[in-house]
Amino acid sequence: MKRKNKAKDKKIIVRVAGLLLGSILVSAALLINLDTFSWFSSNVTSQISVTAATTEDIIKDIEIVKENKSAKAIKFKKTEGLSYNPVIFFSIDGEASDYILHINSVELDEQGEYIVPIEPNINTSQYLKLFLVPIWRWSDNPIEGTIQVKHLNNFISEEYKIELSRKYLSERFWEEIKRQDVDFKNVENIDEVRREVTDIITYIAKHVSWEDEKLREDGKYRMNAMTAANSMITPISRLFLTPEQNEIIDVIAPKLRPHLDGLYAIIEELSYQLNEKLAEIEQLNLQLQDQNAQIQTLQDGKIMLEGKINDMTLQNEELKQYNTKLNEDIVLLEDIVASLEEKNKKLDRQNDSLSDGISSLSSENSKLREENIELRQQIEQLQKTIDELMTIDDGDTTVPEDVYGD
């Protein structure tokens, strides 16, 4: 048993050693011949070089053709001297991929310029989504995405940013509808078509606000203008519709709006006649009120005049008494005036006496002025003499003769 185990162990050791030796030989061969792809198939080292092609080696001058900032086509050229006909693929990413048809691959089988159109593909739902952005902001909110130009499963892959304006997509949507122009006049199941169209219209209408506040206010003003200037009744509100609502109604019910206009005309005429009658009644009520006011004014005037007569009678009695008192005062004043006249005469005599005294005093005053003038002259003369004396030398004691006068 032990011999069998030893023999088995030797076999395992030999196998492991052989496997290890083989691995070492393979590793050595690979390290010595680094540029060999198949060492076991040939004893000769193969020299192989791998070169990566660029986009310009296959296509060149790639350009996104635009019209009004919207991508219309992809323009490029096949590189000259290319020995085979490459196939170029296109893929669209981003939001723009929802609005563009799939772009088929192009085989570049000849030299020259290739123009691959970018065709919009818009269904009704996508068309309505365009209006999630207000129309006045369309220019600032284009639909954006990227177009990748590929060859040989990403052997080359170039990415280009593209934009599609909302206005351009809207125009292309209507161009496609007008181009196809489906006519339902001869359709046998017209009831089903009408039902489907009704569902589409009602669905869209529920998601759009049809109210136009300015139009409603203008319509109300026009309605008031058509009624009497001083309407006695509340004008009936007229149903004013937007141009879009009118267009839809004219298509669905062509005679509805003329019928409503006729009804409004009848209502307005009846309202006008009723307003005229109410205005006449109001005018009569105003006249009656004026007459009642005049009667009340006359009655108030009569009462006022009676009161004034009583007041004037009392004032007349008071004036008589006041007149008697005035006569008495006049007699008393006449006595006072006579006494004052006598006093005035005495004062006149005293005034004359005072006038004489004033004249006498004026004469004496004139004399005193003359004497004062002479005295001033003498004082000036004396002052002059004193000044001269002050200038005489201390040894000279002679006194001028004119110091003592005459």
C-alpha positions as CSV (number, residue, x, y, z in Angstrom):
1,M,0.0,0.0,0.0
2,K,2.8,2.3,0.9
3,R,4.6,1.5,-2.4
4,K,1.5,2.4,-4.4
5,N,1.2,5.8,-2.6
6,K,4.8,6.6,-3.2
7,A,4.5,5.7,-7.0
8,K,1.4,7.9,-7.2
9,D,3.2,10.8,-5.5
10,K,6.1,10.5,-7.9
11,K,3.7,10.7,-10.9
12,I,2.1,13.8,-9.4
13,I,5.5,15.4,-8.8
14,V,6.6,14.6,-12.4
15,R,3.4,16.1,-13.8
16,V,3.7,19.3,-11.8
17,A,7.4,19.6,-12.7
18,G,6.6,19.1,-16.4
19,L,3.8,21.6,-16.3
20,L,6.0,24.1,-14.6
21,L,8.8,23.6,-17.1
22,G,6.4,24.0,-20.0
23,S,5.1,27.3,-18.6
24,I,8.7,28.6,-18.2
25,L,9.5,27.7,-21.8
26,V,6.4,29.5,-23.1
27,S,7.1,32.6,-21.0
28,A,10.7,32.7,-22.2
29,A,9.6,32.4,-25.8
30,L,7.1,35.3,-25.5
31,L,9.6,37.5,-23.7
32,I,12.2,37.0,-26.4
33,N,9.7,37.6,-29.4
34,L,7.5,40.5,-28.1
35,D,6.3,41.4,-31.6
36,T,5.2,37.9,-32.6
37,F,1.4,37.2,-32.8
38,S,1.7,33.5,-33.5
39,W,4.9,32.0,-32.2
40,F,3.9,28.4,-32.5
41,S,2.8,28.7,-36.2
42,S,6.1,30.0,-37.5
43,N,9.7,30.2,-36.5
44,V,10.0,33.6,-38.3
45,T,9.1,36.8,-36.4
46,S,6.2,38.6,-38.1
47,Q,6.4,42.4,-38.4
48,I,2.8,43.7,-38.2
49,S,1.8,47.3,-37.8
50,V,-1.8,48.5,-36.9
51,T,-2.8,52.1,-37.9
52,A,-5.9,54.0,-36.6
53,A,-7.8,56.0,-39.2
54,T,-9.1,59.5,-38.4
55,T,-12.4,61.0,-39.6
56,E,-10.6,63.0,-42.3
57,D,-9.2,59.8,-43.8
58,I,-12.8,58.8,-44.7
59,I,-15.0,61.9,-44.9
60,K,-14.1,65.6,-44.6
61,D,-15.7,69.1,-44.5
62,I,-18.7,67.9,-42.3
63,E,-21.2,70.7,-41.9
64,I,-24.7,71.1,-40.4
65,V,-26.7,73.1,-43.0
66,K,-29.0,75.6,-41.2
67,E,-31.9,77.7,-42.2
68,N,-33.2,80.3,-39.7
69,K,-31.1,78.6,-37.0
70,S,-32.8,75.2,-37.7
71,A,-30.8,72.2,-38.9
72,K,-31.9,71.2,-42.5
73,A,-29.2,68.8,-43.7
74,I,-25.8,67.2,-43.1
75,K,-23.2,68.1,-45.8
76,F,-19.8,66.3,-46.2
77,K,-17.4,65.0,-48.9
78,K,-15.7,61.6,-49.4
79,T,-12.0,61.8,-48.9
80,E,-10.1,61.5,-52.2
81,G,-7.9,58.5,-52.8
82,L,-10.0,56.2,-50.5
83,S,-9.7,52.6,-51.9
84,Y,-13.1,51.4,-50.8
85,N,-16.7,52.7,-50.4
86,P,-17.4,53.4,-46.7
87,V,-20.9,53.3,-45.3
88,I,-21.7,56.3,-43.0
89,F,-24.3,55.9,-40.3
90,F,-26.2,58.6,-38.3
91,S,-27.8,58.6,-34.9
92,I,-29.7,61.4,-33.2
93,D,-29.7,61.9,-29.4
94,G,-31.4,64.4,-27.1
95,E,-34.9,66.0,-27.4
96,A,-34.4,66.6,-31.1
97,S,-34.6,62.8,-31.7
98,D,-38.3,63.0,-31.0
99,Y,-38.9,65.4,-33.9
100,I,-36.6,64.0,-36.7
101,L,-37.1,61.0,-39.0
102,H,-34.6,58.2,-38.8
103,I,-31.6,59.1,-41.1
104,N,-30.7,56.2,-43.3
105,S,-27.0,55.2,-43.8
106,V,-25.2,56.4,-46.9
107,E,-22.6,54.5,-49.0
108,L,-19.9,56.8,-50.3
109,D,-19.6,55.1,-53.8
110,E,-18.3,58.2,-55.6
111,Q,-16.4,61.4,-55.1
112,G,-18.1,64.7,-54.5
113,E,-20.4,66.3,-52.0
114,Y,-23.1,64.5,-50.2
115,I,-26.1,66.2,-48.7
116,V,-28.2,64.2,-46.3
117,P,-31.5,65.9,-45.4
118,I,-32.8,66.2,-41.9
119,E,-36.5,65.6,-42.2
120,P,-38.8,66.6,-39.3
121,N,-41.4,64.1,-38.1
122,I,-44.1,65.7,-35.9
123,N,-47.2,64.1,-34.6
124,T,-50.2,65.9,-33.0
125,S,-49.0,65.3,-29.5
126,Q,-45.5,66.6,-30.2
127,Y,-47.0,69.6,-32.0
128,L,-49.0,70.5,-28.9
129,K,-45.9,70.1,-26.7
130,L,-44.3,73.0,-28.7
131,F,-46.8,75.4,-27.1
132,L,-45.8,74.5,-23.5
133,V,-43.4,77.3,-24.1
134,P,-45.1,80.7,-24.8
135,I,-44.8,81.7,-28.4
136,W,-43.0,85.0,-27.6
137,R,-40.2,82.8,-26.0
138,W,-39.8,80.3,-28.9
139,S,-36.7,82.0,-30.2
140,D,-35.0,81.5,-26.7
141,N,-36.2,77.8,-26.3
142,P,-35.2,75.8,-29.4
143,I,-35.4,72.0,-29.5
144,E,-31.8,70.8,-29.0
145,G,-30.0,67.5,-29.6
146,T,-26.9,66.0,-31.2
147,I,-26.2,64.1,-34.4
148,Q,-23.5,61.4,-34.4
149,V,-21.7,60.5,-37.6
150,K,-20.4,56.9,-37.4
151,H,-18.5,54.4,-39.5
152,L,-17.7,50.6,-38.9
153,N,-19.4,50.4,-35.5
154,N,-17.9,53.5,-34.0
155,F,-14.6,53.2,-35.9
156,I,-15.2,56.9,-36.3
157,S,-17.8,58.8,-34.4
158,E,-18.2,62.6,-34.7
159,E,-20.8,64.4,-32.6
160,Y,-22.5,67.7,-33.8
161,K,-24.9,69.9,-31.9
162,I,-28.2,70.7,-33.7
163,E,-31.2,73.0,-33.0
164,L,-34.7,73.1,-34.4
165,S,-36.7,76.2,-33.8
166,R,-40.3,75.7,-32.6
167,K,-41.6,78.0,-35.3
168,Y,-39.9,75.8,-38.0
169,L,-41.4,72.6,-36.5
170,S,-44.8,74.2,-36.4
171,E,-44.6,75.3,-40.0
172,R,-43.4,71.9,-41.2
173,F,-46.3,70.2,-39.2
174,W,-48.9,72.3,-41.2
175,E,-47.0,71.9,-44.4
176,E,-47.3,68.1,-44.0
177,I,-51.0,68.2,-43.2
178,K,-51.8,70.5,-46.2
179,R,-49.6,68.4,-48.5
180,Q,-51.5,65.2,-47.6
181,D,-54.9,66.9,-47.5
182,V,-57.1,64.0,-46.5
183,D,-60.7,64.4,-47.8
184,F,-63.4,62.7,-45.6
185,K,-66.4,63.7,-47.8
186,N,-66.7,60.2,-49.4
187,V,-65.9,58.2,-46.3
188,E,-68.6,55.6,-45.5
189,N,-68.1,55.6,-41.8
190,I,-68.4,59.4,-41.5
191,D,-70.2,59.0,-38.1
192,E,-67.1,57.3,-36.6
193,V,-64.8,59.9,-38.1
194,R,-67.0,62.7,-36.7
195,R,-66.9,61.0,-33.3
196,E,-63.1,60.7,-33.4
197,V,-62.7,64.3,-34.6
198,T,-65.0,65.5,-31.8
199,D,-62.9,63.6,-29.2
200,I,-59.7,65.2,-30.5
201,I,-61.2,68.7,-30.5
202,T,-62.7,68.4,-27.0
203,Y,-59.5,66.9,-25.7
204,I,-57.4,69.8,-27.0
205,A,-60.0,72.4,-26.0
206,K,-60.0,71.2,-22.4
207,H,-56.3,71.9,-22.1
208,V,-56.4,75.4,-23.7
209,S,-57.8,78.6,-22.0
210,W,-60.3,80.2,-24.3
211,E,-61.2,83.2,-22.1
212,D,-60.1,86.6,-23.3
213,E,-60.6,89.1,-20.6
214,K,-59.9,92.2,-22.8
215,L,-62.2,90.9,-25.5
216,R,-64.9,90.4,-22.9
217,E,-64.5,93.9,-21.4
218,D,-64.5,95.5,-24.9
219,G,-67.6,93.5,-25.8
220,K,-69.4,94.6,-22.6
221,Y,-68.6,98.2,-23.4
222,R,-70.0,97.8,-27.0
223,M,-73.1,96.1,-25.6
224,N,-73.7,99.0,-23.2
225,A,-73.2,101.5,-26.1
226,M,-75.9,99.7,-28.1
227,T,-78.4,100.1,-25.3
228,A,-79.9,103.3,-24.1
229,A,-77.5,105.9,-22.7
230,N,-79.2,105.9,-19.3
231,S,-80.3,102.3,-19.2
232,M,-82.9,101.5,-16.5
233,I,-82.3,97.8,-16.7
234,T,-79.2,95.7,-16.5
235,P,-77.9,95.0,-20.0
236,I,-77.9,91.3,-21.0
237,S,-74.4,90.0,-21.2
238,R,-73.5,89.1,-24.8
239,L,-71.5,86.1,-25.6
240,F,-68.3,87.5,-27.1
241,L,-66.0,84.9,-28.7
242,T,-62.4,84.9,-29.7
243,P,-61.5,84.7,-33.4
244,E,-60.4,81.1,-32.9
245,Q,-63.8,80.2,-31.3
246,N,-65.7,81.9,-34.1
247,E,-63.7,80.0,-36.7
248,I,-64.4,76.6,-34.9
249,I,-68.2,77.5,-34.5
250,D,-68.5,78.5,-38.2
251,V,-67.1,75.1,-39.2
252,I,-69.1,73.0,-36.8
253,A,-72.4,75.0,-36.8
254,P,-72.3,77.6,-39.7
255,K,-75.8,79.1,-38.9
256,L,-75.3,79.4,-35.2
257,R,-73.6,82.8,-35.0
258,P,-76.1,84.5,-37.4
259,H,-78.9,83.1,-35.4
260,L,-77.4,84.4,-32.1
261,D,-76.8,87.8,-33.7
262,G,-80.5,88.0,-34.7
263,L,-81.6,87.1,-31.2
264,Y,-79.3,89.7,-29.7
265,A,-80.7,92.3,-32.1
266,I,-84.3,91.5,-31.0
267,I,-83.3,91.6,-27.3
268,E,-81.5,94.9,-27.8
269,E,-84.5,96.4,-29.6
270,L,-86.8,95.3,-26.8
271,S,-84.4,96.6,-24.2
272,Y,-84.2,99.9,-26.0
273,Q,-88.0,100.3,-26.1
274,L,-88.3,99.2,-22.5
275,N,-85.6,101.7,-21.5
276,E,-87.5,104.5,-23.3
277,K,-90.8,103.7,-21.4
278,L,-88.9,103.6,-18.1
279,A,-87.2,106.8,-19.0
280,E,-90.6,108.5,-19.6
281,I,-91.9,107.2,-16.3
282,E,-88.7,108.4,-14.6
283,Q,-89.2,111.8,-16.2
284,L,-92.8,112.1,-15.0
285,N,-91.7,111.1,-11.5
286,L,-89.1,113.8,-11.6
287,Q,-91.6,116.4,-12.7
288,L,-94.0,115.3,-9.9
289,Q,-91.2,115.6,-7.5
290,D,-90.3,119.1,-8.8
291,Q,-94.0,120.2,-8.4
292,N,-94.2,118.8,-4.8
293,A,-90.9,120.5,-4.1
294,Q,-92.3,123.9,-5.4
295,I,-95.5,123.5,-3.3
296,Q,-93.4,122.8,-0.3
297,T,-91.2,125.8,-1.1
298,L,-94.2,128.1,-1.3
299,Q,-95.6,126.9,2.0
300,D,-92.2,127.4,3.6
301,G,-92.1,130.9,2.1
302,K,-95.5,131.7,3.4
303,I,-94.6,130.6,6.9
304,M,-91.3,132.6,6.6
305,L,-93.2,135.8,5.5
306,E,-95.6,135.5,8.4
307,G,-92.7,135.3,10.8
308,K,-91.0,138.3,9.1
309,I,-94.3,140.3,9.5
310,N,-94.4,139.6,13.2
311,D,-90.8,140.5,13.6
312,M,-91.2,143.7,11.7
313,T,-94.2,144.7,13.9
314,L,-92.2,144.2,17.0
315,Q,-89.3,146.1,15.4
316,N,-91.7,149.0,14.5
317,E,-92.8,149.3,18.2
318,E,-89.2,149.2,19.3
319,L,-88.3,151.9,16.7
320,K,-91.1,154.2,18.0
321,Q,-89.8,153.9,21.6
322,Y,-86.2,154.4,20.3
323,N,-87.4,157.5,18.4
324,T,-88.9,159.1,21.5
325,K,-85.7,158.5,23.4
326,L,-83.7,160.0,20.6
327,N,-85.8,163.2,20.7
328,E,-85.2,163.5,24.4
329,D,-81.5,163.0,23.8
330,I,-81.5,165.7,21.1
331,V,-82.9,168.3,23.5
332,L,-80.2,167.3,26.0
333,L,-77.5,167.5,23.4
334,E,-78.7,171.0,22.2
335,D,-78.1,172.2,25.8
336,I,-74.7,170.6,25.9
337,V,-73.9,172.2,22.5
338,A,-74.9,175.7,23.7
339,S,-72.7,175.3,26.8
340,L,-69.8,174.1,24.7
341,E,-70.2,177.1,22.3
342,E,-69.9,179.4,25.3
343,K,-66.8,177.6,26.5
344,N,-65.4,177.7,23.0
345,K,-65.7,181.5,23.0
346,K,-63.8,181.8,26.2
347,L,-61.1,179.6,24.8
348,D,-60.9,181.8,21.8
349,R,-60.3,184.8,23.9
350,Q,-57.7,182.9,25.9
351,N,-56.1,181.8,22.7
352,D,-55.8,185.4,21.5
353,S,-54.2,186.4,24.7
354,L,-51.7,183.5,24.4
355,S,-51.0,184.5,20.8
356,D,-50.0,188.0,22.0
357,G,-47.7,186.5,24.7
358,I,-46.1,184.2,22.2
359,S,-45.4,187.2,19.9
360,S,-43.7,189.0,22.8
361,L,-41.7,186.0,23.7
362,S,-40.6,185.6,20.1
363,S,-39.2,189.1,20.1
364,E,-37.3,188.6,23.3
365,N,-36.1,185.3,22.0
366,S,-34.8,187.0,18.8
367,K,-32.9,189.5,21.0
368,L,-31.4,186.8,23.1
369,R,-30.2,185.0,19.9
370,E,-28.5,188.1,18.7
371,E,-26.8,188.6,22.1
372,N,-25.8,184.9,22.1
373,I,-24.2,185.3,18.7
374,E,-22.1,188.3,20.0
375,L,-21.1,186.4,23.0
376,R,-20.0,183.5,20.9
377,Q,-17.9,185.8,18.8
378,Q,-16.3,187.3,21.9
379,I,-15.5,183.9,23.2
380,E,-13.9,182.9,19.9
381,Q,-11.8,186.1,20.0
382,L,-10.8,185.4,23.6
383,Q,-9.9,181.8,22.7
384,K,-7.8,183.1,19.8
385,T,-6.0,185.5,22.1
386,I,-5.3,182.8,24.6
387,D,-3.8,180.6,21.9
388,E,-1.5,183.5,20.8
389,L,-0.4,184.0,24.5
390,M,0.4,180.4,24.8
391,T,2.8,180.7,21.9
392,I,4.8,183.7,23.4
393,D,8.3,182.9,24.8
394,D,8.7,182.6,28.6
395,G,10.9,185.8,28.8
396,D,8.4,188.0,27.0
397,T,5.8,189.3,29.5
398,T,4.3,191.9,27.2
399,V,0.5,191.6,27.1
400,P,-1.2,192.6,23.8
401,E,-3.3,195.6,24.1
402,D,-6.4,194.0,22.6
403,V,-6.5,191.6,25.6
404,Y,-8.2,194.2,27.7
405,G,-10.3,195.5,25.1
406,D,-11.2,199.1,24.6
